[in-house]
Amino acid sequence: MHALQSTIGHGFIPPSCLPCTCFPYCVWSLLRRFRLTKESVAELTLLIEHKLESKTSCNNALSPLEQVLIALRFYAVACMQLVIADLFDVSQPTVCRVVHRVSEAIASFLPDFIHLPVNREECKTVSRKFFNIAGFPKVIGALDGTFVRIISPGGEDAERFRCRKSYFALNVQTIINADLVIRNVVARWPGSAHDSTVFSNSAACLSLKTNELYRDFHLLGDTGYACEKYLLTPFGNPRTLAEVRYNKSHVLRAFSKFYKSALSNRWRWLNCNIERVPAIIVACCVLHNLCIRLDDPEPPADPQIEALVQQLELENDDVTPSFEISSRCPAGFAKRNVIVTNFFSG
């Protein structure tokens, strides 16, 4: 809790200061319905309330807390906005505006909650946690892409958003650390874009290439990416016992599955219009990290939600088409071979 306070520069609002009528549920019922604890809802409201306050008291303007609860309910259940409008006794257009306003407000805090390690000590701490889990050295993040469904945007460019799974989507890039904290998110590329294209055009890639801080470190990625000095991939066809050990230690797939399950178990993303989706995705990623910082428990199991999570896992369970045959960066393969020799040959 104190770490979050120092990060955002605000004090903590005691839950007792919030209107009791907004929390008619017990702890677990509230967590099930809004995916956050009462304390975390209070922190979130404090964080963004200055962006949500109405300039007028006319027309029964919604309070910042009410707007936060409407948006959280939308993120949590991915149901039609009309259902949420009935629940909060507002109109459907109001729900639409509130979700967009709250999403933009939360997403504006991306630099405070989602970033690569900022100094060498943090790099060492992050890489040590990866090494303790799987014995893989110098890792500061696991890189992967996932498809997030959208409504067809229509027009001449609509097919650019159709992914290889044959539905319309955004290809969303994330980098996570050993604690499943999101370190980078890119949510603007159409579903037809290859994972490697998204990464090579990202600010994270540029930083890893040019920032001396990351010179000795690297990410882990699947064979859908080219093997680079700053991004190590598994062997497509391991030929030695050391290469097999390397691949087993390459924990990307397991981390990606755990992270996607955790994120999807808390938030559901409804098919939305393309102009709304990026802010919603980034907002949910910020909330994911907020929950980790505040040590929020996992929401209680819900059979319908678990079915949605399983569907998402199936939709994103394959590996992106391979780049293993690429030889454009011999230094990447050379670094991988050195790691195999030094850490997995014994």
N, C-alpha and C positions, 0 to 999 in steps of 0.2 A: 504494500500500500504506500509506504513512504517513498519508494523508488518512483512510483507513478506521480506522486505529488511533486517531487523535485523536477520530474521531466516536464510536466505540463505547467508548472508554476502556479498552481492553485491549491487551496486547502480542500479538505474533504467535507462534503455536506453530510451531516448525520442523517441516516434514513428516517429518524424520528421527525426531522424537519420537513419531510415530504408529506403531501396531503394523503391521509389514510384512505380516502375514497379511491385513490388511484391504485391501491394495493390491497384489494379485498381477498387476496389469495394467501394460502400458507406458503412457506418457503419453496417447497418442491412444486407446488402448483404454479407459482409465479415463474420458476425456472423452466418448467415445461412449456408454458404459454409464451414467454418472452425471451427465453434462452439465456437470460442474465439473472444474477441475484439482485436483491433489492439494493444492496450496497453498490453494485456495479452500475445499476441504472442511475443511482444518485451521482456517481462519479461522471458517467457519460453526460448526464444532463448539465452538470456543472461545467464540463469541458466545452460544450457547444451552445449553451443557452444564449450567449450574446449574439449568436448568428441566427437565432430562431425567434427572438422576442419581437412581438408585433409593435409597429409604430403607433398603433391606435388601439384603444380598448373597445371600439365600436364592433357591432356584429358578433359579439361573444367570441372574440379571437381566442384561438387555442393557445394554451400555455406551452412553454418549451417542453415540460414534462409530458404533456399529452401528445405532443408531436413526436417525441422520442418513443413513446409507447406504441403509437400507431406504426411507426417505421419498424420497430423491433418485431411487432406482430406480423408485419408483411414479410420481413426477412425470415421469420421463423417458420411460417406455414406455407408460403408460396401459393396462397389461394387468391381468388378473384378479389379485386379491391372493393367490390360491392359488399362482399361478406364482411370485410373489415369495417367498412363504412357503417353497416348496420350495428356492429358490435360497439362502436364508439359514438353512435348516433350523430354521424356527420354524413356529408354527401360523398359520392364516389369521386367527383373531381377534386374535392378537398383532400381525400386520401392520396390521390395521385400527386397533387402539389406538395403535400407534406412529405411523402416518401422521397420525392426528388430533392426537396429542400434539406431534409435531414441527411440524406446520402451525400449531398455536396458538402455539407458542414463537416460530417465525419471524415470524408475523403480528404478534406483540406489539411488534416493532421497527418497525412501520409509521411512527410519527412520526419515527424517526431516519433512515429511508431514503426516505420518500415525503412530500414537502411542497412547497408553492408557494415561490417565492423569499421570503427572509426579510428582505431589506433592499433599498434602492434600487440599490445597486451591483450586487447579484445580478440584479435586474430588468434593468438596463442591459446586463449581460453576456449574459444569455439572449436579450434582444431583438436585440442586435447580431449574434448568431450566426444568428438567423432572417433578419435583413436581409441579411447577407452571402450567404446561400443564394439568396434569391428577391426581395430588394428590397422586402419588406413591412415597414413600420415598426412599432415598439412591440409586437411580439408576444412574449408570455411563455409560450405553450403552444398546442398543437393538441388540441382536444377531440373525442372520438368515443366511440361506444358499440359494443359487440360482444356477440354472443350466445354464451353458454357452455352447452353441453348439460347437462341433469340428468336423472335418472330421475324419472318422474312422481311427484309427492308424494302423489297420491291424495287422496281426500276431496272436499269440496264446493268447495274453492278451487283444485283442480288446474288448471283451464282458465286461470286467471290467469297460469300459467307457460308457456302455449303461445304462442310468438312468431309473428310474421307469416310465418315460414318453415315453420310447421305442426309444429314439434317443441317439446318442453319445454326451457326454458332460463332462465337469468338474463340480464338486460340489464346488462352490466358497463360502467361509465363509466371512461374513463381520460383523463388529460391528460398529454401528453409534451412535452419540449422538443426543441431542434434536435439534441441528442446522443442522442435516443431514450431519455432517462432519464424514467421515470414520475414525474410530479409530483403526481398525484392518482389514486386508485382508489376506486370505489364498487361493491360487489359484493353487494347485498342486494335489488335490485328484480326482480320477476318479468318474464318475457319479454314479456308483453303491455304493459308500461309503455313509453311513448314516451320517446325520448332526451331530449326537452326537459323532460319531467316529472322524470326522474332528475336532470338538471342543476339545475333550478330549486329542487329540494329538497335540494341538496347543500351542505355546508359551504363548498366552493370557491366556489359562486355567491354565498353570503352574504359571503364575504371580498372578492370582487371588487366587490360592490356597496357595501360599507360601509367597507373599509379604505383610508385615504388613500394608502397605499403603492402601490396599484394604479390610482390615479385616471387616470393618463396611459397606461396599458397595457391590453391586451386579449388575449383568446384568439381563435383561429380555429376556426370550426365549419362544418359543411355546412348545406344549406338545411333540414335537419330541425330546426334550432333557429331561434328568433326572433332577428332582428338587434338587438343591444343595444349600448350604449356599451362594454361590457366583453366583448362576444362578436360578432365580425364574421363575416358569412356571405357566400358568393359571390352574384352576381346570377343569378337563375333564368333570365332572358332578357336577356343583355347587348345593349344597343342602340347603343353607341358603341365606337370603337376603344379608348378609355381603359378602359371597363368590361371589354372583352375582356382587356386587359393586366392589369387588377386580378384577374380570375378566374384567369389563368395564373399569377400570382404567389401566389395563394391556395393554398399548398402542402399543405393538410390531407390530401387524399386520398393523395398520395405518401407523406407521413410516416406516416399511419395504416397503409398497406400495408407499409412497411418495418418499422415497429414490430411489427405483428401477425405478420409473417413471422419476425422475430428471436425474439419471445417464443415462438411456436409451434414454431419449429425446436429450441428448447432444452427446452421443457416441453410435455407433452401432458396434457390434462385429460380423464380418463375420466368417463363418465356416473356420477355419484355421487349419494347421497342428499342432499337439499336442505340438511340441517343440517350436512353436512361441506363443501360446496362453497365457501362464502364464505371460510373460513379457508385452504383450499387455493389459491384464486385470489390472495388477498392475499399468501400465502407465496411463490407463484411470482413475483409482481410485486416483492416485496422481493429475492428471489434474482436477478431480472433486473437490478435496480439494483446489487446487490452485485457481479455479474459485470462490469458496466461500471466500477465503482470499482476493481476489482482487475485490469482489463484482461484478462479471460479471453478466450481465442480462441473463435470460433464452433465448436460441435461439428462433427465431420466429417460429410459428407453421408451420408445413409442413404436408399435408395430408398423404403422403406416410410414413413419419417418424412416425406419430401418429399411423398408422396402425401397424407398427413394434412394437411400444411400447405396444399397446394393446395385440398383440400376445405374447410378453414376459410376460406380466402380467397374461394372461390366462395360460401360460405354467408353471408359478411358483406360482399360486394362492392357491394351496391346502396346507394343513398342513402335515408335515412329519409324518409318522406313529408314534403313540403315545408311550411314555415311562411312562405314568402316573401310570401304575401298578407297576413300579419298587419301591422297598423300600430299595434300597441299601444305601440311605443316609437319615436316619430319621431326621438328623439335618436340612436338607433342608426343609422338610415338617414342622418341628417345627418352623423354622424361618418364613415360610409363614403364619402359623397359628397365630403367634404373630402379624404380620403386619395386618392380617385380623381383629384381635381383637382390636388393637390400632388405626387403621386408617379407618376401613370400617364398624364398628359395630354400630356407633352412628347414 
